[in-house]
Amino acid sequence: MMDGDPSGDAACPVSAANTASPITVSPIAPALPITISWTSGDAVDAALIAEWRGLSARAGEANIFAEPAMLLAALRHCDRGAGSAAAAQLAVARDATGALIGIMPLVRNPRFGRLPLPALSNWGHPNAFLNAISIAQGAEDEFWRAIIQSASQTHLAAPLLHITQLPQHGRVHRGLLSATGALNLPVVIDDAVTRAALATNDSADAYWDDSVRAKKRKELRRQWARLSEQGVLTTDHLGKEADPAPWIAEFLTLEASGWKGANGSSLSSNADTDAFFNEAMRAAHAAGQLDLTALRIDGRAIAMLITLVGGNCGFSFKTAFDEGFARFSPGVLLQRESLGLLVDRQLDWIDSCAAQDHPMIDSLWRERRHIVSVVLPMPGRTNAMLFTAFQATKTAWHRIKSLRRTAETPPQ
């Protein structure tokens, strides 16, 4: 359930549908001495993992994708540059006492979009729906200043810094804006999406009644009744002490049985994503961060939903359903059965991790999260000039596309 100001310690602003809060940047404070060391995912030892877990608990922004179990599994199995100069590097930030205050994976890309202009970017992969940046609460400004200045002097140096999948107006974003203001570096939003979220103090029943149209609720009740005629209909939940392996295998099989399996985009279609998913889900279950629910007919899963918990916040990571039962909307029915998770887990909010304008979840969850990607020049006059040229090229390209669309539009 949402507790007080959504832009506070819980970790990321969640707004009412179709609204966004104005951004406020904290006054610039004197930079504290921060040291940055660089390492690979393979070189992370048990001591650093223990520190990293503590950092996750102290982070100003809840982010399951930045926690060590999720990120290290991803680096092991999804980093296409692993073992090469293009591999992701972990920036490890410590304060003057040696305490870990931030960690993030970075990679140098030879091109920024279509331009042959190198850019340093936070590393990510298709199954991570936020950046993988973890910063101790209150250290965001100093972290970003240190990252920008340190990266400029390493083999990762590039004209541009591209940071993707930032919760807009969150602490990490605000810290970046504060740091770049102190360094006199311009920042522009390169991409922005808005996606569904769940944040309420209402009961599951009250929220459902307020969010879903009466006509649709009636239709879903009818579908539940018709589905019940197909066999014994139950909702099942992976227990804390249960073996997660059969559930993980069951989810992968269910997902692969549908359109994702047909077009080769299911997790099990690729050995790397299959290995990542298995490792990450086992680790999440061991840490008490995996919530896995199934809708079953005669014991057979026809819909499954995975929610990952980081701090007091949730992330709706994956869902799958049996397309043979599509006429009953099993995925939507399972969402209804899972609404109580917010209260049961005492969560501030749940991020849908869905695409913008997703027709299913947007009609069920009425809050929204605003996610942005930003780009800025690294320090130096040449980098500033290249950034200005980049901006001019981008503006010209958008004008050309607009003119083409206008020319191709038939007269009324």
Beta strands, then each sheet from edge to edge (+ up, - down):
strand 1: 15-16
strand 2: 35-39
strand 3: 89-94
strand 4: 100-109
strand 5: 119-122
strand 6: 134-135
strand 7: 160-167
strand 8: 188-198
strand 9: 233-237
strand 10: 290-297
strand 11: 300-310
strand 12: 313-321
strand 13: 349-351
strand 14: 367-377
sheet 1: 1+ 14- 7+ 5+ 4- 3+ 2-
sheet 2: 1+ 14- 8+ 13- 12- 11+ 10- 9+
sheet 3: 1+ 14- 7+ 5+ 4- 6+
end
